Amino acid sequence: MTSIEVEELAPGEFRLYLVAGTTPVDEAIVALGHEPNGPFWEGITELVVAIEAPALHERFWTDSEAGAFLAHSSDRSVLDDLAARLDAIAVDENRLRHLMEAARARGFEFHD
């Protein structure tokens, strides 16, 4: 289990919250030359949506900061789907490395 939660802030307003720097893959992120912060996870999210989950495109918005990755939506199922995908990456170095290779192949730039 990672530090990823989806919560209801108000009726019809939901937030995904990932505490940066607390995942099992943090050391791998650093070894790959990145910082395990909110903007890094925002980049990972962008890749995941582009590669694996295009149906989520434009169904949430992000508001990241150094200590957290935040995503908001009026549809909890969108954030639950995204949380499950991020959780799978946050505990699996091989999956993280695969996404990082895909990022390099696409010329994707992280802003961490």
C-alpha positions in Angstrom: 0.0 0.0 0.0 1.2 3.5 -0.8 0.3 6.9 0.3 -2.4 7.5 -2.3 -5.9 8.4 -1.3 -9.0 9.5 -3.0 -11.3 11.6 -0.9 -14.5 13.6 -1.3 -13.9 17.3 -0.5 -17.5 18.3 -1.1 -20.5 16.7 -2.8 -19.4 16.0 -6.3 -15.8 17.2 -5.7 -13.1 14.6 -5.3 -9.3 14.7 -4.9 -6.6 12.1 -5.4 -3.6 12.8 -3.0 -0.2 11.1 -3.4 2.3 12.0 -0.8 5.6 12.4 -2.7 8.7 10.9 -1.3 6.9 8.1 0.5 6.7 5.4 -2.2 8.6 2.2 -2.4 10.1 3.3 -5.8 11.6 6.6 -4.5 15.2 5.2 -4.6 14.7 4.0 -8.2 13.3 7.5 -9.2 16.5 9.1 -7.8 18.7 6.5 -9.5 17.0 7.4 -12.8 18.0 11.0 -12.2 14.7 12.4 -11.0 13.3 13.7 -7.8 10.3 11.8 -6.3 8.2 14.9 -5.9 4.7 16.0 -7.0 5.7 17.3 -10.4 7.5 14.0 -11.2 4.3 12.1 -10.4 2.4 14.5 -12.5 4.6 13.5 -15.4 4.1 9.8 -14.7 0.4 10.5 -14.7 0.6 12.2 -18.1 2.4 9.2 -19.5 0.0 6.7 -18.0 -3.0 8.5 -19.5 -1.3 8.8 -22.9 -0.1 5.2 -23.0 -2.5 3.1 -21.0 -5.6 5.1 -20.2 -6.6 7.6 -22.9 -10.2 7.5 -21.7 -9.1 9.4 -18.6 -7.7 12.3 -20.8 -9.2 15.6 -19.7 -11.4 14.0 -17.1 -9.3 15.4 -14.2 -7.0 18.3 -13.5 -3.8 18.4 -11.5 -2.5 20.7 -8.9 0.9 19.4 -7.8 3.4 20.8 -5.4 6.8 19.6 -4.2 5.4 17.4 -1.4 2.4 15.9 -3.2 0.7 15.0 -6.5 -2.9 16.2 -6.5 -5.6 15.4 -9.0 -9.2 16.7 -8.9 -12.4 15.5 -10.6 -16.1 15.6 -10.3 -16.1 11.8 -11.1 -14.7 9.7 -8.3 -14.4 6.6 -10.6 -11.8 8.5 -12.7 -9.6 9.2 -9.7 -10.1 5.7 -8.3 -8.9 4.3 -11.7 -5.9 6.7 -11.7 -5.1 5.9 -8.1 -5.0 2.1 -8.9 -2.7 2.8 -11.8 -0.3 5.0 -9.8 -0.3 2.6 -6.9 0.8 -0.2 -9.3 3.7 1.9 -10.4 4.6 3.2 -6.9 5.3 -0.4 -5.8 7.0 -1.8 -8.9 10.4 -0.7 -10.0 10.2 -2.6 -13.2 6.9 -0.9 -14.2 8.4 2.5 -13.3 11.5 1.8 -15.4 9.3 0.7 -18.4 7.4 4.0 -18.2 10.7 5.9 -18.0 11.9 4.1 -21.1 8.7 5.0 -22.9 9.2 8.6 -21.8 12.7 8.7 -23.3 11.4 7.1 -26.5 8.7 9.8 -26.8 11.1 12.7 -25.9 9.0 13.3 -22.8 10.4 15.9 -20.4 9.8 15.7 -16.6 9.6 19.0 -14.7 10.7 17.7 -11.4 
